[in-house]
Amino acid sequence: MTSAGGGTAVAAATGPATGSGHVPGQPDMWFFVVFESLIFTSYFCVYLFHRARHEGAFLQGQSHLVLWLGVLDTVVLLTSSWAVARCVQHARAGRHRPALRAAVLTAACGLAFLALKLVEWARLIHMGRTFTSSEFFQFYFFLTGIHLVHLLIGFVVLGVLVRRLSDRERPSQQAVETCATYWHTVDFFWVLIFALLYVVR
Amino acid sequence: MGTTFDRRLFVVWLVLVGITLAYVGLDHSLGGGTTLSASAAVTVGAIGLALVKVRIIMREFMEVRHAPPLLRRLTDLLVVVMAIAMIGAYAAGRTLG
């Protein structure tokens, strides 16, 4: 397996070196991505199984969600993912300032998502929909809660990313890519949670 | 320099947002959020579209398309496993009633 190691490697192109292939970030992070994806898939399977058996009750619970809020959450996180992908490209090309700006934009979108989620939780709790209200809301608060924990860890990861980008003496493209890979994983987990909680019937 | 590649990332973002908004169209065509009714087609369609988005995020944003064949195959396999598991669990639930 090849990796960018600790160098600035490919300065001219914004894409990684092609040919034999380039593993984005540390290979260990990919084990985490696969492992976490399988864990989340098991949660999703339990949810879908229960949902299919009690469709009426789940639809009734789901009707209290605002689809547009879920759409907004998704667009905000997709934008954060785009920003961190830009950050990786800038860092690879040795453009430190734009890379830092992209990392800050990623964190800003993450904070916007966090705020939206808290507003949505507050709205539902105010309406009397809590963890114990129904099976749907048990799954809703569990899935959005466990995702939020991953998002909060993501802020620590973004902190590491900013620190790495600020260190001009020893910039590590591999570290930048590892952080980005984690953030994208938080993004695609939400893409699945959004579809399962807000869209399925 | 690199402008075409930047445009590619932006187009990817547009496609992902487009698919997200397609869900809203789907919802409107079903009568909006007040009177929800169960639909296996919508459920399987929503899961399928979400997994398409996941694969796009992996290939483009996570740069898996430049990765060695092993990682490309592994991520594709992951998406297939997720699809089979989720649709299987949903089908099992419906069958058992």
Interface residues (C-beta under 8 A of the other chain):
Chain A: M1 T2 A12 A13 T14 G15 P16 A17 T18 S20 G21 H22 V23 P24 W30 V34 S37 L38 T41 S42 F44 C45 V46 L48 F49 H50 R51 A52 R53 E55 G56 L59 Q60 Q62 S63 L65 V66 L67 W68 V71 T74 V75 L78 T79 S81 W82 V84 A85 R86 V88 Q89 A93 E177 A180 T181 H184 D187 F188 V191 L192 F194 A195 L196 Y198 V199 V200 R201
Chain B: M1 G2 F5 D6 L9 F10 V12 W13 L16 V17 T20 L21 Y23 V24 L26 D27 L30 G33 T34 L36 S37 A38 S39 V42 T43 A46 I47 L49 A50 L51 K53 V54 I57 M58 E60 F61 M62 E63 V64 H66 A67 P68 P69 L71 R72 L74 L78 V81 M82 A85 M86 G88 A89 Y90 A91 A92 G93 R94 L96 G97
